[in-house]
Amino acid sequence: VWPNINNQLAETKFTAALTITSKPATTSTLITMARLSLLIACLLAAMATAFVPANTPVTRSATPTALNVNIKVSVGEGEPIESALRRFKREVNKSGHLMDLRHKRYFENSQERKKRKIVQARFRVRMERMNARRMRKQRT
């Protein structure tokens, strides 16, 4: 049973050149060659349409986030791109937009938000204490 070919594949023209020099072609050889060329044509057509984006509908409606991100990093003459990327990443992290997007990825009710804010405050106080202790050590 040969698979059905849709109109798009049927309209596409493919040519295959096969030469047999030793014996004259028999009916079974011609049928085998025809099947082989049809199989090659189907494979080529499938490969040609494999990378075309599908027209599948989006399952969830993604609303664009309205974040006014305006981060600019000026790259100096002769400055390596790695250092400019490092500075850009640092500026993005400082702005806090990525954390905000990460938290808005899923719905978070008020109780979960409150718990998250408490954990963040604890971490912030802990880091401030560590930095203060480090600064006191540096002074002495």
ChimeraX commands (.cxc) that place a marker at each C-alpha (Angstrom):
marker #1 position 0.00,0.00,0.00 radius 0.5
marker #1 position 1.50,3.33,-1.08 radius 0.5
marker #1 position 0.87,6.38,1.11 radius 0.5
marker #1 position -1.35,9.13,-0.25 radius 0.5
marker #1 position 0.45,12.26,-1.34 radius 0.5
marker #1 position -1.26,15.59,-0.75 radius 0.5
marker #1 position -1.67,18.17,-3.52 radius 0.5
marker #1 position 1.36,20.20,-2.52 radius 0.5
marker #1 position 3.68,17.23,-2.85 radius 0.5
marker #1 position 1.99,15.99,-6.04 radius 0.5
marker #1 position 2.51,19.34,-7.78 radius 0.5
marker #1 position 6.23,19.37,-6.98 radius 0.5
marker #1 position 8.33,17.91,-9.81 radius 0.5
marker #1 position 11.29,15.70,-9.07 radius 0.5
marker #1 position 13.61,14.01,-11.53 radius 0.5
marker #1 position 15.73,10.97,-10.86 radius 0.5
marker #1 position 18.23,9.60,-13.37 radius 0.5
marker #1 position 18.97,5.88,-13.18 radius 0.5
marker #1 position 21.05,4.13,-15.82 radius 0.5
marker #1 position 21.38,0.40,-16.32 radius 0.5
marker #1 position 24.09,-0.63,-18.76 radius 0.5
marker #1 position 24.44,-4.38,-18.35 radius 0.5
marker #1 position 20.98,-5.86,-19.12 radius 0.5
marker #1 position 17.82,-4.62,-20.81 radius 0.5
marker #1 position 15.13,-3.50,-18.35 radius 0.5
marker #1 position 12.43,-6.01,-17.55 radius 0.5
marker #1 position 8.94,-5.23,-16.30 radius 0.5
marker #1 position 9.76,-6.07,-12.67 radius 0.5
marker #1 position 12.90,-3.94,-12.84 radius 0.5
marker #1 position 10.90,-1.02,-14.25 radius 0.5
marker #1 position 8.29,-1.36,-11.48 radius 0.5
marker #1 position 11.02,-1.51,-8.84 radius 0.5
marker #1 position 12.70,1.56,-10.35 radius 0.5
marker #1 position 9.38,3.43,-10.45 radius 0.5
marker #1 position 8.68,2.59,-6.82 radius 0.5
marker #1 position 12.21,3.59,-5.85 radius 0.5
marker #1 position 11.95,6.93,-7.68 radius 0.5
marker #1 position 8.53,7.58,-6.09 radius 0.5
marker #1 position 9.99,6.80,-2.66 radius 0.5
marker #1 position 12.94,9.15,-3.29 radius 0.5
marker #1 position 10.54,11.87,-4.48 radius 0.5
marker #1 position 8.40,11.48,-1.35 radius 0.5
marker #1 position 11.47,11.62,0.89 radius 0.5
marker #1 position 12.77,14.74,-0.84 radius 0.5
marker #1 position 9.37,16.42,-0.60 radius 0.5
marker #1 position 9.10,15.53,3.08 radius 0.5
marker #1 position 12.55,16.92,3.72 radius 0.5
marker #1 position 11.73,20.10,1.82 radius 0.5
marker #1 position 8.60,20.76,3.87 radius 0.5
marker #1 position 10.05,19.57,7.18 radius 0.5
marker #1 position 11.55,22.95,8.05 radius 0.5
marker #1 position 8.54,25.07,7.13 radius 0.5
marker #1 position 6.86,26.46,10.28 radius 0.5
marker #1 position 3.55,24.84,10.98 radius 0.5
marker #1 position 0.39,26.91,11.11 radius 0.5
marker #1 position -0.61,25.60,14.49 radius 0.5
marker #1 position -2.70,27.85,16.71 radius 0.5
marker #1 position -1.17,29.04,19.94 radius 0.5
marker #1 position -2.78,27.22,22.83 radius 0.5
marker #1 position -2.45,29.98,25.39 radius 0.5
marker #1 position -2.76,33.65,24.75 radius 0.5
marker #1 position 0.57,35.15,25.67 radius 0.5
marker #1 position 0.16,38.79,26.56 radius 0.5
marker #1 position 3.25,40.84,25.89 radius 0.5
marker #1 position 4.86,42.23,28.98 radius 0.5
marker #1 position 5.12,45.98,28.99 radius 0.5
marker #1 position 8.52,46.42,30.58 radius 0.5
marker #1 position 10.26,49.61,29.68 radius 0.5
marker #1 position 13.77,48.25,29.74 radius 0.5
marker #1 position 16.33,50.80,28.71 radius 0.5
marker #1 position 19.74,49.35,29.45 radius 0.5
marker #1 position 22.67,50.64,27.45 radius 0.5
marker #1 position 26.29,49.60,27.65 radius 0.5
marker #1 position 28.85,51.53,25.66 radius 0.5
marker #1 position 31.69,49.41,24.36 radius 0.5
marker #1 position 35.07,51.10,24.33 radius 0.5
marker #1 position 37.50,50.91,21.44 radius 0.5
marker #1 position 39.52,47.70,21.66 radius 0.5
marker #1 position 37.45,46.42,24.60 radius 0.5
marker #1 position 36.83,42.67,24.49 radius 0.5
marker #1 position 33.23,41.64,23.88 radius 0.5
marker #1 position 33.32,39.36,26.96 radius 0.5
marker #1 position 33.80,42.28,29.33 radius 0.5
marker #1 position 31.05,44.28,27.62 radius 0.5
marker #1 position 28.70,41.28,27.94 radius 0.5
marker #1 position 29.65,40.92,31.60 radius 0.5
marker #1 position 28.82,44.58,32.22 radius 0.5
marker #1 position 25.53,44.21,30.34 radius 0.5
marker #1 position 24.53,41.16,32.41 radius 0.5
marker #1 position 25.37,43.05,35.59 radius 0.5
marker #1 position 23.19,45.99,34.53 radius 0.5
marker #1 position 20.30,43.67,33.64 radius 0.5
marker #1 position 20.56,41.97,37.03 radius 0.5
marker #1 position 20.68,45.34,38.80 radius 0.5
marker #1 position 17.53,46.52,37.04 radius 0.5
marker #1 position 15.55,43.54,38.42 radius 0.5
marker #1 position 13.47,43.01,35.27 radius 0.5
marker #1 position 14.41,39.36,34.92 radius 0.5
marker #1 position 13.39,38.57,38.48 radius 0.5
marker #1 position 10.11,40.37,37.91 radius 0.5
marker #1 position 9.46,38.36,34.73 radius 0.5
marker #1 position 10.37,35.15,36.51 radius 0.5
marker #1 position 7.81,35.85,39.22 radius 0.5
marker #1 position 5.14,36.82,36.70 radius 0.5
marker #1 position 5.60,33.60,34.73 radius 0.5
marker #1 position 2.94,31.90,36.85 radius 0.5
marker #1 position 0.09,33.31,38.88 radius 0.5
marker #1 position 1.08,34.09,42.43 radius 0.5
marker #1 position -1.61,34.84,44.97 radius 0.5
marker #1 position -1.13,37.37,47.75 radius 0.5
marker #1 position -0.15,34.81,50.39 radius 0.5
marker #1 position 2.58,33.32,48.19 radius 0.5
marker #1 position 3.80,36.81,47.33 radius 0.5
marker #1 position 3.97,37.73,51.01 radius 0.5
marker #1 position 5.96,34.58,51.83 radius 0.5
marker #1 position 8.36,35.29,48.96 radius 0.5
marker #1 position 8.86,38.89,50.09 radius 0.5
marker #1 position 9.61,37.73,53.67 radius 0.5
marker #1 position 12.23,35.27,52.41 radius 0.5
marker #1 position 13.77,37.99,50.22 radius 0.5
marker #1 position 13.86,40.42,53.16 radius 0.5
marker #1 position 15.60,37.81,55.35 radius 0.5
marker #1 position 18.19,37.21,52.67 radius 0.5
marker #1 position 18.72,40.95,52.15 radius 0.5
marker #1 position 19.20,41.57,55.90 radius 0.5
marker #1 position 21.62,38.63,56.09 radius 0.5
marker #1 position 23.68,40.01,53.19 radius 0.5
marker #1 position 23.69,43.50,54.73 radius 0.5
marker #1 position 24.98,42.03,58.01 radius 0.5
marker #1 position 27.70,40.11,56.22 radius 0.5
marker #1 position 28.78,43.20,54.28 radius 0.5
marker #1 position 28.80,45.32,57.45 radius 0.5
marker #1 position 30.93,42.70,59.23 radius 0.5
marker #1 position 33.30,42.60,56.25 radius 0.5
marker #1 position 33.62,46.40,56.26 radius 0.5
marker #1 position 34.36,46.43,60.00 radius 0.5
marker #1 position 37.13,43.86,59.46 radius 0.5
marker #1 position 38.63,45.94,56.66 radius 0.5
marker #1 position 38.77,49.08,58.85 radius 0.5
marker #1 position 40.74,47.33,61.60 radius 0.5
marker link #1:1,2 radius 0.2
marker link #1:2,3 radius 0.2
marker link #1:3,4 radius 0.2
marker link #1:4,5 radius 0.2
marker link #1:5,6 radius 0.2
marker link #1:6,7 radius 0.2
marker link #1:7,8 radius 0.2
marker link #1:8,9 radius 0.2
marker link #1:9,10 radius 0.2
marker link #1:10,11 radius 0.2
marker link #1:11,12 radius 0.2
marker link #1:12,13 radius 0.2
marker link #1:13,14 radius 0.2
marker link #1:14,15 radius 0.2
marker link #1:15,16 radius 0.2
marker link #1:16,17 radius 0.2
marker link #1:17,18 radius 0.2
marker link #1:18,19 radius 0.2
marker link #1:19,20 radius 0.2
marker link #1:20,21 radius 0.2
marker link #1:21,22 radius 0.2
marker link #1:22,23 radius 0.2
marker link #1:23,24 radius 0.2
marker link #1:24,25 radius 0.2
marker link #1:25,26 radius 0.2
marker link #1:26,27 radius 0.2
marker link #1:27,28 radius 0.2
marker link #1:28,29 radius 0.2
marker link #1:29,30 radius 0.2
marker link #1:30,31 radius 0.2
marker link #1:31,32 radius 0.2
marker link #1:32,33 radius 0.2
marker link #1:33,34 radius 0.2
marker link #1:34,35 radius 0.2
marker link #1:35,36 radius 0.2
marker link #1:36,37 radius 0.2
marker link #1:37,38 radius 0.2
marker link #1:38,39 radius 0.2
marker link #1:39,40 radius 0.2
marker link #1:40,41 radius 0.2
marker link #1:41,42 radius 0.2
marker link #1:42,43 radius 0.2
marker link #1:43,44 radius 0.2
marker link #1:44,45 radius 0.2
marker link #1:45,46 radius 0.2
marker link #1:46,47 radius 0.2
marker link #1:47,48 radius 0.2
marker link #1:48,49 radius 0.2
marker link #1:49,50 radius 0.2
marker link #1:50,51 radius 0.2
marker link #1:51,52 radius 0.2
marker link #1:52,53 radius 0.2
marker link #1:53,54 radius 0.2
marker link #1:54,55 radius 0.2
marker link #1:55,56 radius 0.2
marker link #1:56,57 radius 0.2
marker link #1:57,58 radius 0.2
marker link #1:58,59 radius 0.2
marker link #1:59,60 radius 0.2
marker link #1:60,61 radius 0.2
marker link #1:61,62 radius 0.2
marker link #1:62,63 radius 0.2
marker link #1:63,64 radius 0.2
marker link #1:64,65 radius 0.2
marker link #1:65,66 radius 0.2
marker link #1:66,67 radius 0.2
marker link #1:67,68 radius 0.2
marker link #1:68,69 radius 0.2
marker link #1:69,70 radius 0.2
marker link #1:70,71 radius 0.2
marker link #1:71,72 radius 0.2
marker link #1:72,73 radius 0.2
marker link #1:73,74 radius 0.2
marker link #1:74,75 radius 0.2
marker link #1:75,76 radius 0.2
marker link #1:76,77 radius 0.2
marker link #1:77,78 radius 0.2
marker link #1:78,79 radius 0.2
marker link #1:79,80 radius 0.2
marker link #1:80,81 radius 0.2
marker link #1:81,82 radius 0.2
marker link #1:82,83 radius 0.2
marker link #1:83,84 radius 0.2
marker link #1:84,85 radius 0.2
marker link #1:85,86 radius 0.2
marker link #1:86,87 radius 0.2
marker link #1:87,88 radius 0.2
marker link #1:88,89 radius 0.2
marker link #1:89,90 radius 0.2
marker link #1:90,91 radius 0.2
marker link #1:91,92 radius 0.2
marker link #1:92,93 radius 0.2
marker link #1:93,94 radius 0.2
marker link #1:94,95 radius 0.2
marker link #1:95,96 radius 0.2
marker link #1:96,97 radius 0.2
marker link #1:97,98 radius 0.2
marker link #1:98,99 radius 0.2
marker link #1:99,100 radius 0.2
marker link #1:100,101 radius 0.2
marker link #1:101,102 radius 0.2
marker link #1:102,103 radius 0.2
marker link #1:103,104 radius 0.2
marker link #1:104,105 radius 0.2
marker link #1:105,106 radius 0.2
marker link #1:106,107 radius 0.2
marker link #1:107,108 radius 0.2
marker link #1:108,109 radius 0.2
marker link #1:109,110 radius 0.2
marker link #1:110,111 radius 0.2
marker link #1:111,112 radius 0.2
marker link #1:112,113 radius 0.2
marker link #1:113,114 radius 0.2
marker link #1:114,115 radius 0.2
marker link #1:115,116 radius 0.2
marker link #1:116,117 radius 0.2
marker link #1:117,118 radius 0.2
marker link #1:118,119 radius 0.2
marker link #1:119,120 radius 0.2
marker link #1:120,121 radius 0.2
marker link #1:121,122 radius 0.2
marker link #1:122,123 radius 0.2
marker link #1:123,124 radius 0.2
marker link #1:124,125 radius 0.2
marker link #1:125,126 radius 0.2
marker link #1:126,127 radius 0.2
marker link #1:127,128 radius 0.2
marker link #1:128,129 radius 0.2
marker link #1:129,130 radius 0.2
marker link #1:130,131 radius 0.2
marker link #1:131,132 radius 0.2
marker link #1:132,133 radius 0.2
marker link #1:133,134 radius 0.2
marker link #1:134,135 radius 0.2
marker link #1:135,136 radius 0.2
marker link #1:136,137 radius 0.2
marker link #1:137,138 radius 0.2
marker link #1:138,139 radius 0.2
marker link #1:139,140 radius 0.2
view
